[in-house]
Amino acid sequence: MKAPNEIPTPQGSASQWLDALQWRYAVKRFDPQRTIDPQLWHAVEKSLVLTPSSFGLQPWMFLVVTDPAVKAQLPAISWGQQQPNDCSHLVVIATLRSIDTQYVDRFLQDTANTRNIQIDSLANYRKVILGFLHNSSEQLADWATQQGYIALGQLMATAAYLGIDACPMEGISPSKYDEILGLDQSPYATRVACALGYRHPQDGYASNAKVRFEADELIGRI
């Protein structure tokens, strides 16, 4: 294992990384006969665990759906899109409906244990977090949802790097997903989903050129 401050050795060039991002697109049609290798999938799950979050609170759960019987129910509540049924793995990103003091204290205790420090040394940090939680429930729900989108970005980038196709999916009925996936009575609520697998050879969208504004229009420099 590398030392904490040791810079990792790049496994590929910058051009290889950009090639992977150029290669990816939002797959419209997956090949239902192809599945993701378990070792590759383990790396995908690890990347989700490593996703950064505000305060480090990790207000999410990543539900991986591979059961064919469950996946078959999802197109009907996904605007008729077949990706949830045909993909290899569907990741449903669910975030906390609310965050309370007990959750914060559990996180801080885990921090103290992991870093081998006294829990009292985190007292000021605890005050900062609890102060943030004084925001309205609507603001906190919006904040948690935004954290979920950080995870979605990390998931898609990781998939591209590993040569796995993906399709982010907002066109779903979150409440219906909650019912089918058993989340409706849980502390978590569906926010967004991402289908992963391999593109079907006949998915014509794979050959479409990417449409992006020029970098000078999107990137400001001061």
N, C-alpha and C positions, 0 to 999 in steps of 0.2 A: 504494500500500500504506500502511496506517495505521501511525503510529509505535507502537512496542511498548507504551507506557503510555497510549495514547489510548483512551478509552472508546468502544466502538462505538455508533453511532447505532441505537437500536432500530428494527427494520423493521416492528414491529407492536405493538399495545397488549398489556398484560397479559391483558386479557380475550380477545384473539385467541389468545394462547398457550394459555390455559386451555380455550378452545373446542376447540382442536386435540387437547388431551389428553382432553377429554370425548368427542370424536368417535371416537377410536381405540378399538379393542377387539381381542381375539385372534380374528382372522378364521378361521372354520371352513371356509369355502368360497370359493376364489378364482375369478375369471373367467379361464379359461385363454386367452381371446382377447385379453386386454389386457396390454401390456407397459409397463415403465417407460421414459420418455424418457431417452435417453443423457445429456443434460445434467443431469437430475435425479439420475440414478444416479451421475454423477461427484460430485455434492455429497454423496450418501450415503457413498460411499467415502472422500471427504475427511474426513467426520465421524468415520469409523472410525479413520483415521490420527491424528486429533486427540484421540482418547480418552486421558484421563489414566490413569496407572498408578503403582503403588507404586515408589518410587525412580526412576520414569521408564523402567523396564526393558523395558516393552512385550513381555511374554512370550507373544506370541500370533501367530497368522496367521489372516487372514480369507479363507476360500476361497469364492469366488462361483461358484455352480453355475447355469448356464443351458442346458447341453446337454440337449436333450429325452431322448436315450437314457440319460443318466445319471440324470436326474430320475425317469424312469419306473421305475427300480430301487428308489427310496427308500421309497415307501409300505410296501412289504413289511417293511422294517426300521424302520418308524416307527409301529408299532402299527396299521397299516392306514390311517393318516391320509393324505389325498390332497393336503394343502397343498404338500408338497415337489414334487409333480408338476405341480400346476395353477398355482402361483405364477409370477410373472415371473422373480424372482431368489431363490435360496436362499443365505443366508450361513451358512456353517458356521464357528463360532468354535472354533479349535483352539489349545491352549496347549502350551507347552514341557513335555516329560516331565521334563526336568532342566535346571538352569542351572549352567554351569561358569565358571571364571575367564576362559577365552577369550571367552565371551559378554559377561561384564562388561567386560573390557578393550576389546572392540569397541565397546560402548555408550559407554564413557568417552572413547574416541578420537573417536567421532562427536560427542559433546558438546563436546569441545575444538575440533574443527574448525568446528562450527556456530557456536559462541560466540566463536571466535577467541581462545582462551585457551591457556595452556600446560598440557599434560597433567599436569605435576607438581603443579599447583594443585589437582588432584582426588584427590591421594593419600589424604587423610583420608576423603574420601567413599568411595573404593575400599575402605578398611579397614572402613567401616561396612557396605557391601554384602556384602563377603566374610564378615563376621561373621554377617550374617543367613543366609547360605548354609550355615552350619554346622548349621542346623536339619535334622531328619530328612528323608529323601526324601518321606515321606508328608506332612509338614507343608508342604514346598515345593510339592508337587503340588496340595495343597489351596489354598495361597496363589495359585498360578497360575490355578487354576480360578476363584477369586473375582475375580481381575483380569478374566477373560473375561466375567464377569457385569456388570462396570462397562461394558465395551464393548457388551454387549447392551442395557443401559439407554440408553446414548447413541444406539445405532442406532434403537431404538424411538421415542425422543423426536424424533430427527431426522426419521424417516419421518412421524410425525404432523404435524410442522411443515410438511413438504413435501406433505401430502395423499396420502401413500402408506400403504396398509394393510400391516399386519404381523401375524405370529403367532409368538411365541416358542415353541420346541419342545424340551422336555426328554424327551418321550416318543419317544425314538429309541434305537437300539442303537449306542452310540459305536464299539464295536469293529468292527461291520459297516460303519459309515460309513467308518471308517479303511480297511477293505479295498477298498471300492468307489472311494473317492476317492484311493487310493494313498498314504495317510498311515501305513499300518501299519509301514513301515520308515523312517519319517521321524522327526525330533526332536519332531514335534508330534502331539498326540492330540485327537480330537474331544471337545468338552465339551458344547456346546449348539448349536442351530441356530435360525435365524429366517427364516421365509418372508415374502417381500415382493411386493406387487403391488397388485391392486385387487379389492375384495370382489365376489362374484357378486351380481347383483340379487336372487337368491332365497335368499341366506344370511339366514335368519330371526334369527340371533343379533345382527345389526346393530341391530335395534330394541329389544333388551333393555335395560332400565334398568340403569345401573351400581349395583352393591351395594358400598357402602363405609361403614365406621363413621364416625361424626361426627368432625370435626376435633378437638374437645375431648377425645375419647377417645384419639386417636392422637398428638396433639402436646402435649408438656409444655412449660411455660414457667416459668423460674426467675428 
